[in-house]
Amino acid sequence: MTCVITPNDLSRLRIRPKPPMGEVFQPLVSVDPKHPSNAHRLSITDYWTDITTSKIKSDISFFLNGEKGAGKSYCNITLGYGCACHLAEKLGGKWNDYFNIDFIAIMLPDQTSDLLRMNAKYIVKDFDDVSPGYNSRSFATRENREQNDIIITNRTDNNIQLWSAPDQGMTDKVLRETCNFYGEAERNPVAINSGFNVLRIFRVDKNKRTGDRYYPQIWHNNCKLVKCLLKSDYPELKALFEEYDVKRAKAAAEMKVRKEERKKEEEKAKLSHLPTRLEDALDALESDHDYLTAGGVFPEELIANFIKTKRAECSDMSKIPHPAEFDKYYNL
């Protein structure tokens, strides 16, 4: 990583951290006065990869919340890239072995399901704008239940899963309950126009007796993470942003097409089918024929006589054996 955040960058953003600013993924930190030399050690991406590559067989599930336009998508892609770089340093290989455009699911339910089912260890999965594909209102559907089963049991894959949505409440409860880190993207126009994204990241703790959830700040190596300042001045990352923009545009168009198809199917389901027997057609005519008598077009007596005549024909026809019946049962 060659891009660093300089004092000039911080002055442009009106940010005044106590310690000097570090690399692109280095957050603003609050340093323990007893261990000031540890300030450079707290990097959220390095912290997460330390957890997933340890012997305890754990995963990271991070939910990023923020209003529209706060830069959630680019934040998670930047974090994914940073984690992939650290994984490549720890495990070998290239960063894009651990994170690339194929590891990003955008909105569509099938993309979310396919990425969840991807069976690979030590990779980064980004579920972008996940609420349409993993909706809280669809909690009883088979698709949501299958996804919940995977989320609950995929700890041993040692993956880093990055989720984003405008609000946690828009997603399934199992996803909300299993995330162990939570983030808030800040809509900071000055930062965004300067090429930065700003977010806060917290650990998620839960009181097992009461069910209450708490969001304490992260302490690691005697440092407290206060805020992350992400800068995207990497050619690989910019290329990934471009691929993402193309993929998101296609996903948005596909969402509209699917919505129109669902609307047509719902309208089609409302249509009643035509009768398959003459008796059923006569019943329907007898119960609803006001549109025929309106304006005196057809007299009521004419319709009644027509129905009576046709019912008599049906009665006579029901007494005559069908040729198929004769062929099947004559020899019995």
PyMOL commands that set and color helices and strands:
alter all, ss='L'
color gray80, all
select helices_A, chain A and resi 7-12+36-41+44-52+72-91+95-97+101-103+109-117+136-138+142-157+168-170+173-178+189-193+235-270+278-287+290-296+300-318+323-329
alter helices_A, ss='H'
color red, helices_A
select strands_A, chain A and resi 28-31+60-65+104-106+124-128+160-165+181-186+196-203+205-206+213-214+219-220+223-231
alter strands_A, ss='S'
color yellow, strands_A
deselect
rebuild
show_as cartoon
